[in-house]
Amino acid sequence: MPNQPAKIFYWLCPVALALSTICGCYPSVADNPKNPHSAPQKIEATPLTPLADASSDALQVADIPLPTEIYAGKYAQDARFSSLDKRVPLLRQQAMEKLAGRLGLAEPPAIPIVVTWRDWQTSDRERCFHIRQEMVAGRLYWQLVLISEYFVNGSEKAEWLLPYAWNETIFTVATTHRTNPLPAWLKAGIAHFASGEEGESLPRLLLPLIEGKQSLGEVLPGLLPEQKETLALQGYLALLYWQDAYGLESLKTFMQRAVWQDRPWETELTAITQSDFFGFQEKAKNFALALLGSRYWPHVISYRKALREYLQNDYLATIANFKKLDIDLPASWLSGDIWFWLGMAYYRSERHYDAAGYFAQVYERAPYPAIHLATAQYREAMCFYRLQKLAEAIGACERFGRDFPYHELAGSAQFFLAAGLTQRGETRRAYAAYAQFLGRFPKHERVFAAHMAAAALCEKLGWLAYAKSHYQSVANHAGDPAKTQAQERNKEIAAVEEAGPSPELMRVLVESEEKFAKQNSSQQEVALEELGRIGKLALPTLTRLSDRLSTPLSKRLVAILGDMHEGAATPLFLKIMRREPTLSQEAWQGLISLRLPPSFLHQMAQREFSDLAAGSREQIAASLLRVLWHVEDGLLQELPDLLCRLNGDAHGQITAIEQMTLHARAEQIPVLLLLAEYGQSEEVMRQAVQSLAAWHDARAMPVLRRLAIHKSRTLSLAAVQSLAALGDYPLAALRQMAASPLAEVREAALDILARANTPEHQRVLLALLEDPLLYLRDKTHATLARIPVQALLPALAQGFAEDDHSLYFYTGIVSLVENCLKRAVFYRPDMKREERIRLAAEWQQK
């Protein structure tokens, strides 16, 4: 994960002030920030302290020096990003003004928020921001992580989304685990209501609905029962109704009482509006139907009618209807998608020049982010490609791949980037683009076409080894006629290799060898790579050059030989191992790519290196064991690619675990044990641990116990859960989990401790009665109450006698004792330790 940028801003908010003293409270973003009005995720929080009651100690949080970072991502030199970054302070100020104006919040003392930019990663799919609570010097602060692509490529407008991101944090945390919970429709509506006026916020909530089939009545069934898809829309419209019917000041009063003072929301609604909830709901629904029916829904119906013509392939009617709608709604919330479908109608009519103009308008002029913004940019690139404007097509495909790396069309954009480069005669760039396509999109529908095109480019460049590899990929998987063509091409390449190098190729090989000694190390590495691409015909040259290489270049040569997948390279692998045993692991991995069985590799090691010194023999043998991962020949017969995946990257290892889960039996356990400790990533190790738990094998216990105290919380939790499934409950690890700042980790520890009945485990469980989160304290109390009386009383008595616990710890114990003894217990909060010891002794006697 690249560490990326940040700037410090101070967010003024009474909720954040109250939260500044809460540990383990992690706010979340909405489920789908591409549709940021989806329901908030569950977050743990204690009831909020009103601003007037905030302690002076909490007010000092803003004085903490916070970490700063400099953005170094892919947009660091992009003018679009620079302009956006400079607007963030102004957007923060605007968000504060909206909070004050729409919800009546006064300006409280400052609380720090670090705004950080980060480029997209796999885990960020459909999440354009993340909100985390961090700690520095023992104090809490907030970190708002913005995913750069969503803002730079136009998928989201920062002017609206940044205020929404802050409001999402404030109101989600403020309304979770309250004494008087708010309904989901109200929580979802509040963040949107605080973010902007009707003309700004309501279209965003309606856009995802415009291409559906729901009628207006189906979209707004009323606040009860709740529909998740339109939850935020209904909540927002209910607040608009309140503002219209009772005034904004009345709504501010409700917010102050029901949200900040934690009073029962329904009671306050009735008191302020003089209407019960069901009456309010019916009036709000009628208001919403009238508002949408007069201002928005007629346009939605016209839009759907025009779209229906497109789906029926009547492109002339589509163009006429959407043009009329564009005239009726100039620069409206629907404009971006109107222009998109106009572009698609022209595109299907093969009027690519006209289509490109409309597609460009979608991201250049639309006042709201269009649903189809990304597709419009892709289609514009395709228009350039069809018009043979190759320079423009190549640039558009490159921009699409950079700005929309997560999009389902990213693979197609990369393919046509390579195709455009091929047509322009940029052979090496084209091959690099095809190689990137095959690496990133191995399941794309054009993968075999890419292999064939890449192979043809390799033949043109004289890279016979690479050409054979691409043709073989097609021959192994594709159907006729591509499979037959690939097999024929490989036969022709084999015949060329059998005949030996042509005079032209021989001249190239001789020149490479003669120049080699005069080149620097970087140039030598490039020369080795070029020879490796040639393949089998270059092996004699590579063998002679291998004696002159430094260790780093020898290591690079081993990798190059592995990429060749050439059995004739085996003697060179062995030669390098004999000369430099430190490279034996990399050399064995290269031999494994030839799919040689483990038993054969063991025999080869014994036969080829018997004359080496003992230390070298042992090093080579140990390297072989490491790359074989305890895989047996029988397992390889079932899964021929298993060793290649195990010795690959993290993705390959995860795929190997999935394959073994489906196709292997207990012979996979030794492999999983190694992956659990030495996997390429934390996710690999976690999945291996979870797979081990399913086997209930005693061999896993030592490995799981070591991982139970791993520094990674995720891995430690998985190991402890797996041990619990095996009937083992590591006390030290559970004690560490019970003290974690993460609420979900403490809750997991509670669930595991509930199954362990020793007094030591009960003491750890008892400590959770002091958890800062009310719902965890309640869950702990209920768990302890299920333990038999005689087993539980000693732990309760010992805990009650201890000093330095909170009041609710002692009252929780008293409640449990009363449940055990079936009678009331006398207890005063001001009891001295001696009194508590005497009282605890009495409990155990009875």
Secondary structure, DSSP 8 states (H G I E B T S, - for coil): -----EEEEEEE-HHHHHHTT-SS-----BS-TTSTTS-B----------GGG--HHHHGGGGS--------STTTT-HHHHHHHHHHHHHHHHHHHHHHHHH------EEEEEEEEE---GGGTT--EEEEEEEETTEEEEEEEEEHHHHHTSSS-HHHHHHHHHHHHHHHHHTSS-SS---HHHHHHHHHHHH--HHHHHHHHHGGGTTS---HHHH---SSS--GGGHHHHHHHHHHHHHHHH-HHHHHHHIIIIIIS---HHHHHHHHHSS-HHHHHHHHHHHHHHHHHHHTHHHHHHHHHHHHHHHTT-HHHHHHHHHHHHHHSTT-TTHHHHHHHHHHHHHHTT-HHHHHHHHHHHHHT-SS--TTHHHHHHHHHHHHHHTT-HHHHHHHHHHHHHH-TTSTTHHHHHHHHHHHHHHTT-HHHHHHHHHHHHHH-TT-TTHHHHHHHHHHHHHHHT-HHHHHHHHHHHHHH--TTHHHHHHHHHHHHHHHHHH---HHHHHHHHHHHHHHTTS-HHHHHHHHHHHHHH-GGGHHHHHHHHTT--HHHHHHHHHHHHHHT-GGGHHHHHHHHHH-GGGHHHHHHHHHTTT--HHHHHHHHHHHSTTS-HHHHHHHHHHHHHHHTT--HHHHHH-TTHHHHHTS-HHHHHHHHHHHHHH--GGGHHHHHHHHHH-SSHHHHHHHHHHHHTTT-GGGHHHHHHHTT-S-HHHHHHHHHHHHHTT---HHHHHHHHT-S-HHHHHHHHHHHTT--SHHHHHHHHHGGG-SSHHHHHHHHHHHHTS-HHHHHHHHHHHHH-SS--HHHHHHHHHHHHHHHTS-----TT--HHHHHHHHHHHHH-
